[in-house]
Amino acid sequence: MQEVDQLSAQDALVALMVVVSAADETIRTAELVKIQALINHLPVFADYNDTRMTAMAQAVFGLLEQEDGLDTLFNRVRGALPERLRETAYALACDVAASDGGLAQTELRMLQEIRHELDIDRLHAAAIERGARARHMT
């Protein structure tokens, strides 16, 4: 789990996208494509080595197999993520969750947990969620 011990802010963003994708125990192609597209196009990832995404995903999966792995992950994400990127992190998680056209109950619970762990205001969270829904409407 050394990969997760030293998270950069970008690693933390990727970890949250991966964890919301894995929440329903099925990582869909649309979710992986969305994560890769976000990494390729958003300014926050301008200097991110996108090959690190695979290592981060494996580290997240490893943590999720541990008894307190999710708590450990959230502690490390909070430590690596500056306050100014917390709403960004939640928006990215919402985009990944919405990318496959539906939200499973487990994904909704994971988003709620991320919102709580990152201390995202309810009103701001609702606006972020509505934006994600609008972007992924068919």
N, C-alpha and C positions, 0 to 999 in steps of 0.2 A: 504493500500500500504506500510505498514511498512516493509514488506519483501524486497522491492526494495530500501528503504531508506538507508540501511546499506549493500551495496554489497561488497562481497569479490571479489578478482580477478576471482576466479572460478565461482562465481555467475554471474559476468559480461559475462564470456564466455558462460555460459548456457543461459543467457538472449538473447544474440545475435543469438545463434543457434535456440532458440524458435521463435524469431521474424522473422527470415528468413523462418522458416518452416511455420509460420502463414501468411506470406505475400500474399499467393494466396488464403487465407481464407479456405484452406483445409489442415489439418495436416494429412499427410499420415503415415501409419504404418511404411513404410520404413524409413521415417524421424525420427520417434520416436525411432526406433530400432538403427539407426545411432547415435543419440544423446546419448542414453544409452550406446552403445558400446564405444563411445569416452570417456565418463565419466568413464567407467569401466577399460579402458586400457591405457589411456594416463598419463604420469608421472605428468603433471600439475594438475591432479585430484587425485593424490595419497592420499591426506588427506581430500578429499571432501566427505561429507556425501551425498551419492547419493539420499537419500530420500528427500533432499532439492530441487531436480529437480522439483518435483510436485509443491511445494510452489512457486518456481521461475516462473514456467510456468503460474500459476494462477495470480501471481503478474504482469507478462508481459501482459497477456490478459486483466487484469483490467486497466492497463495503456493505452493499445491500444484503449480502449473504451472511453478514455478521449480526449478532443479536442486537447490538446498539449501533449498528452501522449508519443508519439514517441520522441519528443524533450526532454521531461523529462527523458525518458529512456536513450537516448544517453548521456545526461549530466551526469547521474549517472554512466553509463558504463565507460565513459572517466575518471571520478573521481576515479573509483575503479581499472581500468586496467593500470598496469605499461606499460611504453613505450615498453619494451622488449617483451610484450605479444600481442601487437597490430596485428602484422602479423599472429601470432598464431590464434587470434580471427577471422581474415578474412579467414584464411585457414579452420577453423572449420565451419564457416558459408557457405563457398563454398562447403565443403563436404556434409553438410546437404542438401543444395539446390540441389546438383547433385545426391543425394542418391536415389531418386525415378525415375531416368531415364530421366527426362526432366526438363527444366527450363521454367516456365511461365514468361510472361513479368513482372508481379508484383514482382517475385523473383529476376529477373535481376535488376529491379529498386531498390529493397531493398539492394541488394549487392552493387550497385553503391552508395547508401546512406551510407552504413556501411564503404565502402572504403573512402568516403569523410569525414565522421565523425571521423574516426580513422587516417586520414591523411596518407593513404597507397600510396606509390609511384606507379605511373602507370605501370612501368616496373615490379616492384615486384608483383603488383596485377595480371598482365598478367601471370606471371610465376606460381603464386599460383592457378589461375583459370585453367591454362593448366594442372597442376598436379591433381587437383580435377577431371577434365574431363577425364584424363587418368586413374585414379583410379576407376572410375565408368563407364567406357566403357563396352558395352555388345557386 
